[in-house]
Amino acid sequence: MARKATKKLVDEGYSKLDAYTIGLNEYYKSLRRAGFSVENSLAIIIEKSSFPDWILPTPINPNIPDPDWYEDEDE
């Protein structure tokens, strides 16, 4: 359902970034309606693993690997 809404936003002229931020805003508002405090709502939104895959649009380039922050440990 959210994927269809995202496609509709892109079709209406919104960029993928606009669609992403609209999704975050809707997620925040739903957390607040559910009774979460402002602090807890923001903490949940900051943690990307907390929201389901269908809540936000797909990443622009999902093939980019996560950086290896500890490259020097291999030596």
N, C-alpha and C positions, 0 to 999 in steps of 0.2 A: 504494500500500500504506500509506504513512504517513497519507494523507488519511483512509483508512478507520479507522485506529487513532485519529486525532484525533477523528473523529466519534463513535467508541465512547467515548472519554474524556468528551466533552461529554454524551453520552447517560447516562453513569454519574453525572453530577452535578458533574463538574469544570468549572470556568470555562475560558474561552478562555485566560486568563493561565496557569492551571494546566497546560493542554495545551501551551502554548508553552514553559514552563519544563521540563516533562517532556521535550519534544523536545530542548531545549538540553542537558539532563543526559545524555540518551542519546547525543547527538552527541559530547559531551565524553568519555564513557566509551569510545565506539568509537575516538576519536582516541588515547586512552591505550592501548587494547588494540592499536592499530596501531603503537605504539612511539614516539609523539610525547611530548616532555617536557611537564611541567605548563605551563611558560611558553609553549611553542609551541601547545599545545592551547588555552590561554586566548586567545592572540593570534589564532588562527584563529576562535574563537567570537566574539570581539569584532568582527571584520570581517564584516559581514552579507553582503557579496558573495561570501564564500567558500563558503557552503553552498548546496546546490541548492534549487530552489523546493519540491520535494516533501518536504523534511526537516522543515519546520515548518508549522504551520497558516497559513491565509491571514490577512492582517491584518484587524482588526476593521472599519476603514474605509479601503479602499485608494484612495479618491478624493481624499484630502487631499493637496494638492500639496506638494512640498518647499519650504521657505521660501527666499525670495530674500534671501540674506544681504548682498548688495551692491546694494541698491536705489538708493543714492545715486550709483552709478557711471553710471546712465542719464542723469543730468542733464548 
